[in-house]
Amino acid sequence: MKTIIATLLIFIVQVCIFAQPKITREVTKLWDDDLQDWKNLSEKIYQYNSDKELTLYQESTWSENENKFIGENKTTYDYFGYRTSINDYRAIYDGKLYWILNDSSEYLINEDGCKNQFNESFNFLTWRWDYEYLDGCLIKSATHYFKNLLTNTSDWQPNDRILYSYSNNNQNVNYIVENYAGGDEWDLIYKGHEYYDNRGNLLEEYNSNEQPRLYENTYDSKDRLVFQTLYTSSDPDSALLFRRETEYKYFEDENGFLIKMLYSRRYANNNTYNYTFLYENYCDGLTKTEEYTTFIGVRKQWYYEYDEPTNCLESEEVMMQISPNPSSGSFTITSDLLFQNTEISIYSSNGQLIQSIPFVNRADIQKITFDNIPNGVYFVRLKSDEQSITAPFIIMK
């Protein structure tokens, strides 16, 4: 613990400053050996409102006969304070494009910024997911209800639920999935867990569903996944067996930009698949290209367009100091970034937003106080218009 505390006192990171551009268009292409050229496969379109919130997402595929992209699916988003409305459409094309509403849903967000309810209408059923929290941690989610619109059932009927519990300073998350059996009775469907390190990286994930799976992950110093092992079984009552290993390797230029990634996947039958991703440095323009080649030589390419220049600047050292650390619930943040119209967000170790303090722009010191927060490892993020930094801290009462 002393080593961890010493490490947390001053958290220094190397960052690249971005203007946080939004992707507006993504095109996937496949290399044609016969034509010795790239052929269009699919297209994704993104649109945003003035607050940079996503309002439209549309997927299309390339038609050789029409010589253009033809829409397949699209989703629209509308924002009303603490409510977000979402409509999914599927396309019908017979020379003209018609959009048919396929699914409607909405999110309700509580005053703490946490998802409080999710409603979805699909075909003749309407579903509702409710969420409950305790001390900033999700303890019950996806308590499903439904009513049949054909029979005009007026009462919501319980269906499934997921119950969560936490240990090891909230870094270990255990859950059980149950099905409603009538009255106060619930039947167990399956259970699982997620284990995180003190930087929020998922180390292990397991569930005992019809095909149980166990993932084990390893990360590098930049919190990038470098190794993953998967164990699985075709029978919940059978032992888990090795399924595959995936190894990731990253290559950067002299400025720290990712220029190439290699990953290799080895299966239990000793078949090995190797992939190469090439990344184009897009700091001086509006576009970016990614390309990969599989072990059999298949080449794919992604082309991106952005809504504004990325305005990359040289990397610089940014400091955030948290003291005292550990604390009993009151601590001070010191950083030059606090001069820059900065938002402060506090997260639990499982990524749950606990508190948000918008638009800090008055000094290089900010005091934070929590009255009711359990012991554990948390994260504070400072985010301005051009950059963000994150540091861990410990609550110990």
Phi, psi and omega in degrees: 000322181298322179295318179296316181298317180297323180292326185280345186300315177229122185247111183246130181230152171267127182230154169254129186274123179242158173270011177053060178290159178253138176289129178254338181206139177226126180240129176257134182231155179238135181285130179255111182295327181291316180276345185053048181202167179273137178246138179294140175244305185209166181219142174234134181243136178235135175231151186225158172271185184294341178267011179067023176269139181294128178246338180212134172228123184227136178248137179222157175241154183279132177253119177292323181293316181275343182058043178197169176279134180247129182297145176239308181220150172211154180227133177248148182232133175233141186242128181227078181064247182271011181235134176240123181260134184231130177235127178255135182236148170246154187259145169239124185234120174224044187102334172232154184260123177240137180253126180249127179295125185250327186201138177233143180206168176206148175253139171246126184251135179277180186292344178271003181082012181261146178294123186257327181203148177227124180245140181217136175244125182218125185053242184252013181242145173240129184246153176220129174253128175252151182230139178233144184232154174220119181053041176083359182250138178290123181246340177212129180218166176050041169285092191283142172228160175208156170221145184269119181286339179290316181268000177057039177299127187269335183263140175287136181249127179294149183229284180235164172206157177235127179249133184247147171221158189228151176207177179052055180057039178069010178277339177254122181244121177246145180214156173230143178250126184233154177247138183293129183246006180103145181063232176257016185263140176227137178259136179290129174264304174198173179224167181194180177206160173226128180245131182241155171272182184283004174250007177087009179278134180285114182270322184212138179223132184216142166215151185254036181295193182302327173238087184304143180223143175227121176252136174237126187240149174230142185236158175267187184293344177260017178062031176262137179296126180243338181206134178223133176242133179243129172243142182209171178210152177271357184221126180302337182268358181261159179290149177287138180239152178302133180247307182199159172237140177232126181243135181244137174231138185241142179231130183239158174275186184293343179263004178087009179276139178290125180243340180203144174226134176246136168221143184237135182238120181246128182260169182299332179276011178073005170292135182236134179242128181243135181232144176236126176249131176248135183242133177268131176293118187249021186290338184260008182209193184258358185236160177215144179234133172241145182217142173224155178234129180276177182294339179259010174090006177290130183245131174236154181220141175244131180242129185241144170240149185237162183278349180198161178301148182281337172054047178292136175247174179292150177296146178216161181274126180240133184247138168231127178244131179242123181210144350290156181212105011289163175224170179269001179139354178230125182210169182240136176255130177238125180194143175296337182294339181292348176283348195251051176048060192257141173263135178253128178234137178247129182236150171282174183292342177261015174089005180283126177291125181259317181206144177230130179241104187277150164056054173281125183201061183217338181197173178267009180229135178225128179263134180241135179226131175243131178273317183230093178215130183288161175301147179156182178262132180229174181227138174247132179241130173257125184226118174254188179292338188244345183198168175212148175225151183229141179218146178273156172212163186241133170258123181219109183258000000 
